[in-house]
């Protein structure tokens, strides 16, 4: 497809110093890409559908082993990308998420059941096996093992656990170990070369047919919204949304050969969920030395129906007006095709290096 030409750029690009030098010298080809992170962000993923479809269609032209590392909705996006028809699966995810409604009186149990049904509708029975037998994609799902109050399914203990985790994080990110620890549920053939050594306890769990569905539910198990999960074959514990520890996944991807291509919602890489409230908490530049971050431009966002990407707060903002929200979200999905068109034009004409700024 040819990108639609607009007065303002649709995509923005930032790159680490190594990646920036590569883009300016050699451009970017699919064979260069070795790693893709997928951030937590809930319904924001709907606004990246067209970009994801373009990126994974482009990568299919140069098969090679690639690590896909996703937290929360980022993990679900990548689960779709591993299907036989990635574009169709990504479109299903966007539409299925869009039409979700939560009537008054919805409980953690009912929302959890709805989310399980959504996962089945998006992937189907055969789609789960594809995550383990794909010829060259190696998927890692990020979860946390909840500790103390956060391990409870009670509302008040969870609230207390979140307040404690936020307080600990404000003092030092390493102190969140007393609220949760990191869990990497990974493809058995993953190199795991990107595993961080940042002071947070990190557990590795190989994915298999027995724990895959639980891991996919666990990675989106937002405290107070969805029930935590147990992982078959893993020591007793309660597992929740990996975005708590790794919101935008600031891992040492520079250890991997090749470029880390990061289709993202924003121009920042925020290490943990609580860090989004701490503007001084930034990513480690060494981790992202070979990262190319592509994200919607401010001008593009301003022209969307909501003036931004969809977000979880829209369920409350449009309470009782689901038809309006669904229309706005569907328009955001449709508009996202322009992001994909712009990406394909930029890589075809080797212009990423021209517009990229330092990350």
VOBA-1610 file (N, C-alpha, C; in pm, whole numbers, padded with zeros to 5 digits, always signed):
BEGIN
Unk+00083-00120+00000Unk+00000+00000+00000Unk+00087+00125+00000Unk+00037+00227-00059Unk+00109+00355-00061Unk+00058+00444+00050Unk+00149+00505+00122Unk+00109+00590+00233Unk+00030+00710+00183Unk-00069+00750+00262Unk-00145+00870+00232Unk-00060+00991+00269Unk-00045+01085+00179Unk+00038+01201+00205Unk-00043+01307+00277Unk+00006+01347+00392Unk-00062+01445+00475Unk+00032+01561+00504Unk-00024+01677+00544Unk+00062+01792+00574Unk+00158+01766+00689Unk+00120+01677+00779Unk+00203+01650+00896Unk+00246+01504+00896Unk+00360+01472+00958Unk+00404+01333+00962Unk+00308+01249+01045Unk+00290+01125+01006Unk+00203+01033+01077Unk+00280+00958+01184Unk+00402+00919+01150Unk+00488+00844+01243Unk+00605+00929+01289Unk+00644+00907+01413Unk+00769+00963+01464Unk+00864+00848+01494Unk+00992+00876+01489Unk+01094+00772+01509Unk+01203+00825+01600Unk+01239+00746+01699Unk+01355+00775+01783Unk+01444+00651+01783Unk+01573+00669+01799Unk+01664+00555+01791Unk+01782+00574+01885Unk+01827+00463+01945Unk+01949+00464+02023Unk+02068+00493+01934Unk+02183+00530+01990Unk+02296+00574+01907Unk+02345+00470+01806Unk+02349+00344+01845Unk+02391+00241+01751Unk+02292+00224+01638Unk+02163+00221+01673Unk+02058+00207+01572Unk+02053+00329+01481Unk+02071+00448+01539Unk+02065+00570+01459Unk+02176+00570+01354Unk+02295+00528+01394Unk+02406+00520+01298Unk+02375+00420+01188Unk+02314+00307+01225Unk+02279+00206+01126Unk+02174+00259+01029Unk+02071+00324+01081Unk+01966+00377+00994Unk+02022+00477+00894Unk+02112+00563+00938Unk+02165+00666+00851Unk+02264+00611+00750Unk+02329+00501+00788Unk+02428+00442+00698Unk+02366+00340+00603Unk+02281+00251+00657Unk+02233+00137+00580Unk+02081+00132+00562Unk+02009+00220+00627Unk+01864+00206+00629Unk+01824+00090+00718Unk+01702+00041+00699Unk+01655-00070+00780Unk+01590-00174+00689Unk+01638-00296+00699Unk+01578-00409+00627Unk+01523-00506+00729Unk+01425-00587+00690Unk+01367-00681+00787Unk+01469-00780+00842Unk+01569-00816+00763Unk+01669-00912+00809Unk+01750-00860+00927Unk+01753-00728+00946Unk+01828-00670+01058Unk+01758-00687+01192Unk+01628-00708+01190Unk+01548-00702+01313Unk+01555-00836+01386Unk+01602-00831+01511Unk+01616-00953+01590Unk+01521-00959+01708Unk+01468-00844+01752Unk+01391-00838+01876Unk+01279-00737+01862Unk+01162-00769+01920Unk+01051-00673+01927Unk+00993-00675+02067Unk+00992-00561+02137Unk+00922-00551+02265Unk+00778-00506+02241Unk+00688-00550+02330Unk+00549-00509+02324Unk+00504-00461+02460Unk+00476-00332+02473Unk+00448-00271+02603Unk+00308-00302+02652Unk+00290-00294+02784Unk+00157-00291+02843Unk+00092-00158+02806Unk-00040-00156+02796Unk-00106-00031+02760Unk-00254-00046+02732Unk-00309-00166+02755Unk-00452-00186+02739Unk-00503-00148+02602Unk-00614-00073+02596Unk-00677-00042+02466Unk-00591+00043+02373Unk-00482+00098+02420Unk-00394+00172+02328Unk-00351+00084+02211Unk-00348-00048+02236Unk-00308-00141+02131Unk-00398-00132+02009Unk-00525-00099+02032Unk-00618-00086+01920Unk-00568+00018+01822Unk-00509+00124+01874Unk-00458+00231+01789Unk-00329+00199+01718Unk-00271+00081+01744Unk-00149+00039+01673Unk-00176-00075+01575Unk-00300-00113+01560Unk-00331-00233+01480Unk-00272-00227+01340Unk-00294-00117+01270Unk-00243-00106+01134Unk-00090-00108+01128Unk-00026-00047+01227Unk+00120-00048+01233Unk+00170-00191+01257Unk+00109-00263+01353Unk+00149-00401+01378Unk+00131-00488+01253Unk+00019-00471+01185Unk-00006-00551+01065Unk+00102-00526+00959Unk+00140-00400+00942Unk+00243-00367+00843Unk+00378-00423+00885Unk+00414-00406+01012Unk+00545-00451+01060Unk+00560-00602+01044Unk+00460-00679+01087Unk+00475-00824+01080Unk+00461-00877+00938Unk+00387-00808+00853Unk+00386-00845+00712Unk+00522-00821+00648Unk+00584-00711+00685Unk+00717-00675+00633Unk+00822-00775+00682Unk+00817-00811+00810Unk+00915-00905+00866Unk+00904-01043+00803Unk+00782-01080+00761Unk+00762-01213+00703Unk+00845-01233+00577Unk+00889-01124+00515Unk+00971-01134+00395Unk+01114-01175+00421Unk+01155-01176+00548Unk+01292-01215+00584Unk+01288-01297+00712Unk+01243-01422+00705Unk+01234-01504+00826Unk+01370-01524+00893Unk+01373-01511+01023Unk+01491-01541+01103Unk+01444-01556+01247Unk+01526-01612+01332Unk+01487-01621+01472Unk+01474-01481+01531Unk+01359-01456+01592Unk+01334-01326+01654Unk+01271-01347+01791Unk+01314-01266+01886Unk+01257-01269+02020Unk+01144-01165+02027Unk+01026-01208+02069Unk+00912-01120+02092Unk+00887-01119+02243Unk+00904-01004+02305Unk+00896-00993+02451Unk+00781-00899+02485Unk+00672-00954+02542Unk+00552-00873+02561Unk+00498-00877+02702Unk+00449-00763+02747Unk+00380-00752+02875Unk+00235-00717+02848Unk+00143-00784+02916Unk+00002-00749+02912Unk-00051-00749+02767Unk-00110-00639+02721Unk-00165-00638+02586Unk-00056-00655+02481Unk+00068-00615+02513Unk+00178-00637+02421Unk+00199-00785+02394Unk+00182-00867+02497Unk+00193-01012+02481Unk+00082-01066+02393Unk-00039-01013+02410Unk-00151-01058+02328Unk-00134-01015+02182Unk-00082-00895+02160Unk-00053-00853+02022Unk+00043-00952+01956Unk+00145-00993+02029Unk+00244-01084+01973Unk+00186-01224+01954Unk+00096-01265+02042Unk+00029-01393+02023Unk-00047-01393+01890Unk-00106-01279+01857Unk-00174-01266+01728Unk-00075-01267+01613Unk+00039-01204+01632Unk+00139-01195+01526Unk+00197-01331+01491Unk+00188-01429+01582Unk+00241-01562+01555Unk+00142-01653+01483Unk+00022-01604+01457Unk-00078-01687+01389Unk-00048-01699+01240Unk-00113-01793+01175Unk-00090-01815+01033Unk-00126-01692+00950Unk-00227-01617+00995Unk-00266-01492+00930Unk-00260-01382+01035Unk-00141-01323+01057Unk-00125-01224+01163Unk-00217-01104+01148Unk-00234-01055+01026Unk-00318-00937+01005Unk-00461-00963+01049Unk-00514-01080+01015Unk-00651-01113+01054Unk-00663-01128+01205Unk-00564-01191+01268Unk-00568-01211+01413Unk-00559-01077+01487Unk-00473-00988+01439Unk-00462-00855+01501Unk-00592-00776+01485Unk-00655-00790+01369Unk-00784-00722+01347Unk-00890-00780+01440Unk-00887-00912+01463Unk-00983-00975+01555Unk-00964-00923+01697Unk-00838-00912+01738Unk-00810-00860+01872Unk-00865-00719+01888Unk-00841-00633+01791Unk-00889-00495+01800Unk-01041-00489+01807Unk-01108-00565+01720Unk-01254-00560+01717Unk-01313-00624+01843Unk-01255-00736+01884Unk-01309-00806+02002Unk-01294-00720+02127Unk-01181-00652+02142Unk-01159-00564+02256Unk-01254-00444+02248Unk-01273-00393+02128Unk-01358-00276+02108Unk-01501-00300+02155Unk-01556-00417+02125Unk-01697-00442+02155Unk-01720-00492+02297Unk-01614-00507+02377Unk-01632-00544+02517Unk-01708-00434+02590Unk-01803-00472+02672Unk-01875-00377+02757Unk-01881-00434+02898Unk-01882-00346+02995Unk-01885-00387+03134Unk-02002-00318+03204Unk-02115-00387+03212Unk-02235-00326+03270Unk-02215-00296+03418Unk-02296-00205+03473Unk-02289-00177+03617Unk-02301-00307+03697Unk-02220-00315+03800Unk-02223-00437+03881Unk-02123-00542+03836Unk-02047-00513+03731Unk-01945-00609+03687Unk-01844-00633+03801Unk-01805-00756+03818Unk-01713-00794+03925Unk-01581-00842+03866Unk-01483-00857+03953Unk-01354-00914+03909Unk-01377-01050+03845Unk-01465-01128+03903Unk-01492-01262+03848Unk-01554-01251+03709Unk-01654-01165+03693Unk-01721-01156+03563Unk-01628-01098+03456Unk-01547-01000+03493Unk-01453-00942+03396Unk-01347-01044+03358Unk-01303-01124+03455Unk-01206-01229+03424Unk-01264-01330+03327Unk-01390-01369+03348Unk-01455-01464+03257Unk-01470-01403+03118Unk-01507-01277+03111Unk-01519-01211+02981Unk-01385-01210+02908Unk-01279-01184+02984Unk-01146-01175+02923Unk-01100-01312+02874Unk-01129-01416+02949Unk-01097-01552+02904Unk-01170-01585+02774Unk-01297-01543+02766Unk-01375-01567+02644Unk-01315-01488+02527Unk-01273-01364+02553Unk-01212-01283+02448Unk-01086-01350+02395Unk-01003-01402+02485Unk-00880-01469+02442Unk-00913-01588+02352Unk-01012-01667+02390Unk-01050-01782+02309Unk-01105-01737+02173Unk-01184-01631+02172Unk-01240-01582+02046Unk-01131-01533+01952Unk-01027-01473+02007Unk-00920-01417+01924Unk-00829-01525+01869Unk-00789-01621+01954Unk-00691-01721+01910Unk-00754-01852+01865Unk-00866-01890+01925Unk-00923-02020+01893Unk-00835-02132+01946Unk-00886-02254+01944Unk-00812-02367+02000Unk-00677-02387+01931Unk-00674-02379+01799Unk-00550-02404+01726Unk-00446-02295+01742Unk-00491-02175+01777Unk-00398-02063+01785Unk-00299-02072+01899Unk-00335-02143+02005Unk-00243-02154+02118Unk-00120-02237+02081Unk-00143-02347+02011Unk-00031-02432+01971Unk+00067-02357+01884Unk+00017-02263+01805Unk+00104-02187+01714Unk+00209-02108+01791Unk+00180-02070+01915Unk+00275-01992+01993Unk+00397-02074+02033Unk+00382-02205+02033Unk+00492-02292+02072Unk+00564-02356+01953Unk+00494-02367+01839Unk+00556-02439+01727Unk+00594-02347+01611Unk+00592-02215+01632Unk+00631-02125+01524Unk+00777-02149+01485Unk+00804-02141+01355Unk+00936-02179+01306Unk+01048-02087+01350Unk+01019-01958+01375Unk+01129-01869+01408Unk+01099-01760+01510Unk+00975-01740+01549Unk+00945-01644+01655Unk+00950-01713+01791Unk+01015-01647+01888Unk+01029-01699+02024Unk+00960-01601+02119Unk+00847-01641+02172Unk+00763-01552+02252Unk+00796-01562+02400Unk+00807-01445+02465Unk+00821-01438+02610Unk+00708-01353+02666Unk+00633-01407+02761Unk+00524-01337+02827Unk+00572-01292+02964Unk+00547-01166+02997Unk+00594-01111+03124Unk+00481-01108+03227Unk+00509-01162+03344Unk+00417-01163+03456Unk+00492-01117+03580Unk+00421-01099+03689Unk+00485-01082+03819Unk+00428-01185+03915Unk+00511-01228+04008Unk+00465-01309+04120Unk+00431-01212+04233Unk+00305-01204+04269Unk+00262-01111+04373Unk+00310-01158+04509Unk+00346-01062+04595Unk+00392-01094+04730Unk+00308-01017+04832Unk+00301-01069+04952Unk+00234-00998+05059Unk+00089-00965+05026Unk+00052-00840+05049Unk-00087-00797+05029Unk-00133-00815+04885Unk-00043-00796+04789Unk-00081-00807+04648Unk-00117-00950+04608Unk-00076-01047+04689Unk-00108-01186+04658Unk-00250-01223+04698Unk-00316-01134+04771Unk-00454-01159+04813Unk-00550-01129+04699Unk-00664-01198+04698Unk-00769-01166+04601Unk-00871-01070+04661Unk-00851-01028+04785Unk-00939-00930+04846Unk-00910-00790+04796Unk-01015-00710+04782Unk-00999-00576+04727Unk-00914-00485+04818Unk-00944-00482+04945Unk-00871-00393+05037Unk-00724-00433+05049Unk-00692-00562+05065Unk-00550-00598+05067Unk-00477-00560+04938Unk-00543-00579+04824Unk-00478-00542+04697Unk-00453-00392+04691Unk-00551-00314+04735Unk-00531-00169+04738Unk-00412-00135+04825Unk-00406-00196+04942Unk-00292-00171+05031Unk-00161-00213+04967Unk-00163-00327+04896Unk-00042-00374+04829Unk+00005-00279+04720Unk-00090-00220+04647Unk-00054-00125+04542Unk+00004+00003+04601Unk-00056+00050+04710Unk-00003+00170+04777Unk+00138+00144+04829Unk+00158+00027+04886Unk+00291-00009+04935Unk+00390-00016+04820Unk+00350-00082+04709Unk+00440-00095+04594Unk+00477+00042+04537Unk+00379+00132+04528Unk+00406+00267+04477Unk+00503+00341+04567Unk+00487+00326+04698Unk+00575+00394+04794Unk+00716+00338+04786Unk+00727+00207+04780Unk+00859+00145+04768Unk+00927+00189+04639Unk+00850+00191+04530Unk+00906+00228+04400Unk+00955+00372+04399Unk+00881+00461+04466Unk+00923+00602+04470Unk+01059+00616+04537Unk+01085+00531+04636Unk+01214+00536+04704Unk+01323+00471+04619Unk+01293+00355+04562Unk+01388+00284+04477Unk+01316+00173+04404Unk+01336+00164+04275Unk+01270+00059+04196Unk+01305-00079+04251Unk+01424-00097+04302Unk+01465-00228+04353Unk+01381-00272+04473Unk+01327-00176+04547Unk+01251-00210+04667Unk+01117-00275+04634Unk+01073-00266+04508Unk+00945-00330+04473Unk+00952-00481+04486Unk+01071-00535+04507Unk+01086-00679+04528Unk+01004-00727+04647Unk+00970-00636+04739Unk+00890-00674+04855Unk+00741-00679+04822Unk+00702-00633+04703Unk+00563-00637+04659Unk+00541-00739+04547Unk+00642-00755+04461Unk+00631-00851+04352Unk+00769-00881+04297Unk+00779-00994+04226Unk+00901-01027+04155Unk+00867-01059+04010Unk+00964-01049+03924Unk+00944-01066+03779Unk+00941-01214+03742Unk+00854-01247+03646Unk+00847-01384+03594Unk+00849-01377+03441Unk+00943-01448+03380Unk+00952-01457+03234Unk+00902-01594+03192Unk+00784-01598+03130Unk+00731-01723+03075Unk+00773-01728+02929Unk+00869-01810+02897Unk+00938-01800+02768Unk+00927-01926+02685Unk+00937-01908+02555Unk+00947-02020+02462Unk+01070-02102+02502Unk+01059-02235+02501Unk+01173-02317+02544Unk+01301-02293+02465Unk+01288-02245+02339Unk+01406-02223+02256Unk+01456-02079+02261Unk+01396-01995+02345Unk+01442-01857+02354Unk+01585-01851+02406Unk+01662-01757+02353Unk+01799-01739+02401Unk+01801-01675+02539Unk+01697-01598+02573Unk+01690-01523+02699Unk+01812-01433+02719Unk+01873-01391+02608Unk+01991-01305+02616Unk+01957-01167+02671Unk+01829-01134+02676Unk+01785-01001+02715Unk+01745-00993+02862Unk+01762-01101+02938Unk+01716-01101+03077Unk+01788-00993+03156Unk+01713-00904+03223Unk+01777-00793+03295Unk+01844-00837+03424Unk+01943-00761+03464Unk+02010-00780+03593Unk+02002-00646+03665Unk+01880-00614+03712Unk+01853-00481+03766Unk+01814-00482+03912Unk+01840-00592+03979Unk+01811-00598+04121Unk+01673-00652+04154Unk+01586-00671+04053Unk+01456-00731+04077Unk+01467-00883+04061Unk+01421-00960+04158Unk+01426-01106+04143Unk+01354-01148+04015Unk+01415-01237+03940Unk+01360-01278+03810Unk+01353-01430+03802Unk+01234-01479+03776Unk+01209-01621+03766Unk+01184-01657+03620Unk+01234-01770+03575Unk+01216-01814+03438Unk+01129-01940+03436Unk+01026-01937+03352Unk+00935-02050+03341Unk+00919-02082+03193Unk+00955-02203+03153Unk+00940-02242+03012Unk+00793-02265+02980Unk+00748-02207+02871Unk+00609-02226+02827Unk+00589-02367+02773Unk+00472-02422+02801Unk+00433-02549+02742Unk+00281-02551+02729Unk+00229-02659+02675Unk+00084-02664+02650Unk+00004-02661+02779Unk+00067-02695+02892Unk-00004-02698+03018Unk-00017-02564+03087Unk+00077-02471+03059Unk+00074-02342+03131Unk+00051-02221+03041Unk+00041-02243+02910Unk+00036-02132+02815Unk-00087-02043+02836Unk-00204-02103+02847Unk-00325-02022+02861Unk-00324-01945+02993Unk-00279-02009+03099Unk-00271-01940+03227Unk-00173-01823+03219Unk-00061-01841+03150Unk+00037-01734+03137Unk-00020-01617+03056Unk-00095-01647+02950Unk-00158-01541+02870Unk-00261-01463+02951Unk-00334-01531+03038Unk-00427-01461+03125Unk-00353-01387+03236Unk-00248-01446+03287Unk-00172-01380+03394Unk-00108-01252+03350Unk-00061-01245+03227Unk+00008-01125+03182Unk-00084-01005+03170Unk-00217-01027+03165Unk-00313-00916+03159Unk-00391-00902+03289Unk-00352-00976+03393Unk-00428-00979+03519Unk-00399-00854+03603Unk-00465-00744+03566Unk-00448-00617+03635Unk-00507-00629+03776Unk-00432-00590+03878Unk-00488-00594+04013Unk-00617-00513+04023Unk-00712-00564+04099Unk-00842-00502+04123Unk-00937-00512+04004Unk-00889-00560+03890Unk-00971-00570+03769Unk-00992-00716+03730Unk-00883-00792+03720Unk-00890-00933+03686Unk-00829-01015+03800Unk-00874-01137+03814Unk-00819-01228+03914Unk-00678-01270+03873Unk-00591-01285+03972Unk-00460-01340+03946Unk-00472-01486+03906Unk-00362-01542+03859Unk-00363-01681+03812Unk-00260-01763+03890Unk-00279-01893+03885Unk-00174-01986+03925Unk-00119-02048+03797Unk+00007-02083+03800Unk+00072-02141+03682Unk+00094-02290+03705Unk+00033-02375+03625Unk+00053-02520+03639Unk+00202-02555+03635Unk+00243-02638+03729Unk+00381-02683+03731Unk+00477-02589+03799Unk+00427-02475+03848Unk+00512-02376+03913Unk+00475-02372+04061Unk+00574-02345+04144Unk+00551-02340+04288Unk+00433-02248+04320Unk+00364-02280+04427Unk+00245-02206+04466Unk+00268-02056+04464Unk+00173-01983+04412Unk+00183-01838+04406Unk+00068-01779+04327Unk+00057-01647+04333Unk-00045-01575+04258Unk+00027-01482+04162Unk-00007-01493+04032Unk+00065-01422+03929Unk-00026-01318+03863Unk+00033-01201+03833Unk-00045-01088+03782Unk+00027-01020+03665Unk-00036-00912+03618Unk+00008-00835+03501Unk+00156-00798+03509Unk+00233-00841+03407Unk+00375-00813+03404Unk+00411-00667+03389Unk+00312-00584+03347Unk+00338-00442+03334Unk+00370-00374+03466Unk+00331-00436+03578Unk+00365-00377+03708Unk+00516-00360+03722Unk+00590-00463+03684Unk+00737-00455+03693Unk+00797-00396+03566Unk+00740-00429+03451Unk+00801-00395+03322Unk+00697-00335+03229Unk+00662-00211+03256Unk+00555-00142+03183Unk+00589-00131+03035Unk+00706-00073+03006Unk+00750-00058+02867Unk+00875-00141+02836Unk+00914-00227+02929Unk+01016-00330+02905Unk+01153-00268+02873Unk+01214-00212+02974Unk+01349-00156+02959Unk+01451-00265+02988Unk+01464-00358+02895Unk+01555-00471+02909Unk+01683-00445+02829Unk+01790-00516+02862Unk+01916-00498+02788Unk+01914-00564+02651Unk+01827-00512+02564Unk+01815-00570+02430Unk+01941-00550+02348Unk+02026-00455+02388Unk+02149-00431+02313Unk+02244-00551+02318Unk+02220-00644+02409Unk+02302-00766+02412Unk+02275-00855+02291Unk+02159-00838+02231Unk+02122-00919+02116Unk+02183-00862+01989Unk+02225-00949+01898Unk+02269-00903+01768Unk+02149-00849+01691Unk+02170-00744+01616Unk+02065-00690+01532Unk+01992-00575+01597Unk+01888-00529+01528Unk+01809-00413+01569Unk+01688-00458+01651Unk+01659-00382+01755Unk+01535-00399+01829Unk+01433-00300+01772Unk+01330-00353+01708Unk+01227-00268+01649Unk+01109-00262+01745Unk+01074-00140+01786Unk+00977-00122+01894Unk+00860-00037+01848Unk+00752-00100+01797Unk+00629-00025+01768Unk+00564+00010+01902Unk+00545+00139+01927Unk+00510+00182+02063Unk+00399+00286+02060Unk+00341+00311+02178Unk+00232+00406+02190Unk+00282+00550+02205Unk+00406+00565+02252Unk+00454+00697+02292Unk+00603+00708+02269Unk+00660+00826+02300Unk+00802+00850+02274Unk+00891+00814+02392Unk+00834+00762+02500Unk+00909+00728+02621Unk+00909+00577+02643Unk+01016+00528+02704Unk+01021+00391+02753Unk+01023+00401+02905Unk+00908+00373+02966Unk+00892+00384+03111Unk+00917+00248+03173Unk+01015+00235+03263Unk+01054+00102+03311Unk+00940+00022+03374Unk+00874+00074+03479Unk+00767+00003+03547Unk+00640+00085+03551Unk+00527+00020+03582Unk+00398+00089+03579Unk+00396+00208+03673Unk+00452+00195+03791Unk+00450+00305+03887Unk+00543+00418+03844Unk+00635+00391+03754Unk+00729+00494+03708Unk+00663+00597+03618Unk+00544+00567+03566Unk+00479+00666+03480Unk+00439+00790+03559Unk+00436+00779+03691Unk+00407+00894+03776Unk+00535+00965+03820Unk+00651+00914+03777Unk+00781+00968+03816Unk+00857+01009+03691Unk+00842+01132+03644Unk+00902+01171+03517Unk+01054+01159+03514Unk+01117+01155+03630Unk+01262+01144+03634Unk+01310+00998+03620Unk+01218+00902+03629Unk+01255+00761+03616Unk+01256+00727+03468Unk+01376+00711+03413Unk+01391+00695+03269Unk+01452+00559+03236Unk+01448+00525+03109Unk+01508+00400+03065Unk+01661+00409+03073Unk+01723+00293+03074Unk+01869+00283+03072Unk+01915+00294+02927Unk+01989+00399+02896Unk+02028+00424+02757Unk+02109+00307+02699Unk+02188+00240+02783Unk+02269+00128+02733Unk+02179+00014+02685Unk+02066-00006+02752Unk+01975-00113+02711Unk+01920-00092+02571Unk+01899+00034+02535Unk+01828+00067+02412Unk+01923+00120+02303Unk+02049+00087+02313Unk+02148+00138+02218Unk+02113+00103+02073Unk+02055-00014+02051Unk+02025-00059+01915Unk+01873-00065+01890Unk+01798+00019+01961Unk+01653+00020+01950Unk+01604+00129+01854Unk+01507+00091+01769Unk+01436+00187+01684Unk+01292+00192+01735Unk+01254+00306+01789Unk+01121+00327+01846Unk+01036+00399+01742Unk+00925+00337+01701Unk+00833+00402+01607Unk+00699+00419+01677Unk+00640+00538+01667Unk+00520+00569+01743Unk+00440+00678+01673Unk+00310+00688+01702Unk+00227+00788+01635Unk+00274+00929+01668Unk+00274+01016+01568Unk+00315+01155+01590Unk+00206+01232+01665Unk+00243+01342+01725Unk+00146+01426+01796Unk+00038+01477+01700Unk+00080+01509+01578Unk-00016+01560+01480Unk-00118+01452+01444Unk-00070+01328+01430Unk-00161+01217+01400Unk-00261+01198+01514Unk-00209+01195+01638Unk-00295+01173+01753Unk-00402+01281+01765Unk-00363+01405+01737Unk-00456+01516+01751Unk-00576+01503+01658Unk-00560+01430+01548Unk-00668+01417+01450Unk-00755+01293+01473Unk-00721+01212+01574Unk-00805+01097+01605Unk-00936+01142+01669Unk-01039+01059+01667Unk-01169+01099+01721Unk-01162+01148+01866Unk-01075+01086+01946Unk-01062+01125+02086Unk-00944+01219+02110Unk-00871+01251+02004Unk-00752+01334+02019Unk-00636+01259+02082Unk-00645+01129+02087Unk-00545+01042+02149Unk-00581+00898+02114Unk-00497+00805+02157Unk-00531+00664+02142Unk-00639+00625+02243Unk-00715+00520+02214Unk-00809+00470+02315Unk-00735+00434+02444Unk-00802+00446+02557Unk-00743+00398+02682Unk-00850+00339+02772Unk-00805+00272+02877Unk-00896+00198+02964Unk-00998+00289+03031Unk-00959+00413+03057Unk-01051+00506+03119Unk-01174+00536+03036Unk-01170+00503+02908Unk-01286+00528+02821Unk-01408+00447+02864Unk-01385+00331+02927Unk-01500+00252+02972Unk-01582+00330+03074Unk-01516+00410+03157Unk-01587+00492+03255Unk-01635+00622+03191Unk-01551+00683+03107Unk-01589+00811+03046Unk-01715+00797+02962Unk-01730+00681+02899Unk-01846+00659+02811Unk-01948+00565+02876Unk-01949+00561+03007Unk-02045+00474+03076Unk-02187+00507+03031Unk-02259+00404+02989Unk-02394+00424+02938Unk-02399+00471+02795Unk-02282+00493+02735Unk-02275+00539+02595Unk-02176+00453+02517Unk-02191+00322+02533Unk-02096+00230+02469Unk-02092+00246+02318Unk-02204+00278+02258Unk-02207+00293+02112Unk-02112+00402+02067Unk-02104+00513+02141Unk-02013+00623+02107Unk-01868+00579+02120Unk-01838+00509+02230Unk-01700+00462+02249Unk-01660+00364+02140Unk-01748+00269+02111Unk-01716+00168+02010Unk-01690+00235+01875Unk-01769+00335+01840Unk-01747+00406+01713Unk-01611+00474+01712Unk-01577+00542+01822Unk-01448+00612+01828Unk-01332+00514+01821Unk-01344+00401+01889Unk-01236+00302+01886Unk-01223+00239+01748Unk-01335+00211+01684Unk-01328+00155+01548Unk-01263+00254+01452Unk-01292+00381+01470Unk-01228+00483+01386Unk-01078+00487+01411Unk-01037+00470+01536Unk-00894+00467+01567Unk-00826+00347+01503Unk-00894+00232+01502Unk-00839+00115+01434Unk-00825+00141+01285Unk-00928+00199+01224Unk-00923+00227+01080Unk-00812+00327+01048Unk-00801+00431+01129Unk-00697+00532+01106Unk-00558+00473+01118Unk-00543+00369+01202Unk-00409+00312+01225Unk-00349+00251+01100Unk-00432+00228+00997Unk-00375+00181+00871Unk-00278+00284+00814Unk-00301+00411+00844Unk-00210+00515+00797Unk-00073+00502+00862Unk-00070+00455+00988Unk+00058+00431+01054Unk+00135+00322+00981Unk+00064+00214+00946Unk+00128+00105+00873Unk+00175+00148+00736Unk+00093+00225+00666Unk+00133+00274+00534Unk+00258+00361+00543Unk+00260+00448+00644Unk+00374+00538+00661Unk+00500+00458+00691Unk+00490+00356+00776Unk+00606+00274+00808Unk+00660+00206+00683Unk+00572+00146+00603Unk+00617+00076+00483Unk+00683+00172+00384Unk+00629+00292+00373Unk+00690+00389+00283Unk+00828+00431+00332Unk+00840+00450+00463Unk+00968+00493+00520Unk+01076+00387+00500Unk+01043+00260+00521Unk+01146+00156+00505Unk+01174+00131+00357Unk+01070+00141+00273Unk+01092+00119+00129Unk+01185+00225+00072Unk+01165+00350+00114Unk+01246+00460+00061Unk+01368+00489+00147Unk+01390+00405+00251Unk+01505+00419+00342Unk+01515+00561+00398Unk+01402+00606+00454Unk+01396+00741+00508Unk+01391+00744+00661Unk+01395+00628+00725Unk+01390+00628+00871Unk+01503+00711+00931Unk+01621+00696+00873Unk+01737+00770+00923Unk+01722+00921+00909Unk+01642+00965+00812Unk+01623+01109+00791Unk+01537+01171+00900Unk+01438+01097+00946Unk+01344+01156+01040Unk+01369+01115+01185Unk+01456+01015+01205Unk+01481+00966+01341Unk+01558+01069+01424Unk+01520+01079+01550Unk+01591+01161+01647Unk+01646+01071+01757Unk+01744+01119+01833Unk+01804+01032+01938Unk+01703+00991+02044Unk+01715+00867+02088Unk+01629+00813+02193Unk+01690+00843+02329
//
